[in-house]
Amino acid sequence: MGSQQKLNPLTLYYDEDCGFCKKGVYLLTRFLQLDPAIIKTAQSDPAIEAEMEAHNSWVVIPGNEAPLFAYPAFVALVSASPTMHGWVKVLTLPPVRWVGDRVYQWVSHNRSFVSKLVAWVKVDTP
């Protein structure tokens, strides 16, 4: 998977107005060792921003594939990880997927609260 990722890197878009979203994207890409990954604000592309708002979600584009949102986007990131891709089978089991969808939905509807919870976390970002 790693060599394919280098040919077609992931592009992750997050809401620039969400501190948790920015920290989360940078922490995940480091933890999952997603290098190279392209990280942009959703507001940098009007079409992506519209998708983000329509789905109330970050947007992950794996290489040249269709955009993914919410929990499936997270699974795509794990799938692209050179060290964690083995977890995809577990993450896509129906009960795990159900929990993942609910957790993502809760976080996406409570972003300002979650941002306050993680305000103390320092993440080096460009």
N, C-alpha and C positions, 0 to 999 in steps of 0.2 A: 504494500500500500504506500509506503514512504516514497518510492521512486515515482509512482503515479502522481502523488501529491506535489512533488517538485515540478513535474511537467504542467500540472493544472492545479495551482494552489487554491486553497479555500479562500473565499472572500466572506468576511463577517461584517455585517452592518448593525450598529447599535444606535439607540436614541441618545443624541448628544446632551439632552436635558436630563438624563438619568445617570446620576453618579454611580449607582449600583451596576447599571448596565455596562458602563465603561470599565469599571474595575473587574466585573465578571468576565468580560470578553478577554481582557488582557491576562487575567489569572488562568482562565481555562486554556488559552493558547499556550501559555508557558507550561502548565501542569501536564497537558496532553502532548507537549513537544511538537506543536504544529508549526513547523518552520520549513518553508516560508508560508505564512498566512497573511493575507491582506486584510487590514482592519480599517474600516471607514465609518464615518457617521452616516446614518440613513439620510440625514438632511443634505448630504453632499450629492444626492441623486434623487430628483423629484419622483421618479417611478418607484424607486426603492422605498422612499419615504411613504408613498401612498400604500405600498404593500405592508410596510411596518404598521401603519395606522389601521389598515383594514383587518389585519390579523392580530393586532395588539401584541406584537412579537418582534424579537430580533429577526434578522434575515441572514441566512447562511446559504451561500451558493458554492456547492462543491464542484470546483473546476468549471466545466462548461455545461453543467446540469441545471435543471430547474431550481428555482429558489425553494428553500425549506424554511419552516417556521416552528416556533415553540419546541416541544420535546423532540420531534423528529429531527430538528436542526441540531440539537444536542447529540443525538445518536449519530448523526453524520460526522460530527466533530470527533467523537470517540472512535468511530470507524476509521477515520483518517490518521489516528494516532499510531505512531510506530510502537508504542509501549502498552497502550490500553485497548487496542482494537479487539482483543479477545473477549472483552466484556459485552460486545454488541449482541451476542446470542442471549445473554441474560437480560440486557436492557430492552430487548424486543419481545420478551415473553409477555403474553397478554396481561397478567396481573402487574408486572413491573411497569409495562407501558401505561397501564391505567393509572397507577400511582404517579408516574412521571408526568403524565398529562395534567393530573390534578395539581401537583406541586407547581408545575410551570404556570398553570392558570392562576393559582393563588398568588404567586410572586408577581406575575404580570399585572394583576389587579391591585397590588399593594406595593408598587415600586417605591413610592415615596417613603413608606414605613421601612421597607427593607434597606433603602439607601441610608436612612438614619441609623439603622442597626450596624451597618458596615462602614460608617463614616470614619471610624478610627483606623481602618485598614489602609495602609499606604501601598500604592502600586506605582512602580515606575512606568510611565507611559511617554511615548514620544510627543 
